Amino acid sequence: MSRSRHTEAQIIAALKQVEAGCMTDDVAREQGVGKHTILCLEGEVRRHGSGRGRRGLRDGNGRLKKLVVELSLD
């Protein structure tokens, strides 16, 4: 599997531009990728969600669980 030249933040920013109504062709040209790449990334995000969002939820849930346990023991 090839490594992406773009960071996750750049990918998310490009997808937000498309979501806001910018033309996919224009966003792809700015990022230096093909239109098909943007469309594939949109599909991946829809299917799997963004990794950072899920990780953030897991971390937040873990912190909340620890707080509940600590309060239960007191």
C-alpha positions in Angstrom: 0.0 0.0 0.0 1.4 3.4 -1.0 1.8 6.2 1.6 -0.1 9.4 1.1 1.7 12.6 0.4 -1.0 14.5 2.2 -1.6 14.6 5.9 -5.0 13.7 7.4 -5.6 17.3 8.1 -5.1 18.2 4.4 -7.5 15.4 3.3 -10.2 16.5 5.7 -9.8 20.2 4.7 -10.2 19.2 1.0 -13.3 17.1 1.8 -14.8 19.9 3.8 -14.3 22.3 0.8 -16.2 19.8 -1.4 -18.9 19.5 1.2 -19.2 23.3 1.4 -20.0 23.4 -2.3 -16.7 23.9 -4.1 -16.3 22.0 -7.3 -14.5 18.7 -7.0 -12.3 19.4 -10.0 -11.1 22.7 -8.4 -10.3 21.2 -5.0 -8.5 18.3 -6.7 -6.4 20.7 -8.8 -5.5 22.7 -5.7 -4.4 19.6 -3.8 -2.5 18.1 -6.8 -4.6 14.9 -7.0 -7.2 13.6 -9.4 -10.9 14.1 -9.2 -11.3 10.3 -8.7 -9.0 10.4 -5.6 -11.3 13.0 -3.9 -14.4 10.9 -4.7 -12.7 7.8 -3.3 -11.7 9.6 -0.2 -15.3 10.8 0.3 -16.5 7.2 0.0 -14.0 6.0 2.5 -14.9 8.6 5.1 -18.6 7.8 4.6 -18.0 4.1 5.1 -15.4 4.2 7.9 -15.6 7.7 9.4 -12.5 9.7 10.1 -10.0 7.8 12.2 -9.3 10.8 14.4 -13.0 11.2 15.2 -13.3 7.6 16.3 -10.1 7.7 18.3 -11.3 10.8 20.0 -14.6 9.2 21.0 -12.7 6.1 22.4 -10.4 8.3 24.4 -13.3 10.3 25.7 -15.3 7.2 26.6 -12.3 5.8 28.4 -11.9 8.9 30.5 -15.6 8.9 31.4 -15.5 5.3 32.4 -12.5 6.0 34.7 -14.4 8.9 36.3 -17.4 6.7 37.0 -15.3 4.0 38.6 -13.5 6.6 40.8 -16.8 8.1 41.9 -18.3 4.7 42.6 -15.3 3.8 44.9 -15.6 7.0 46.9 
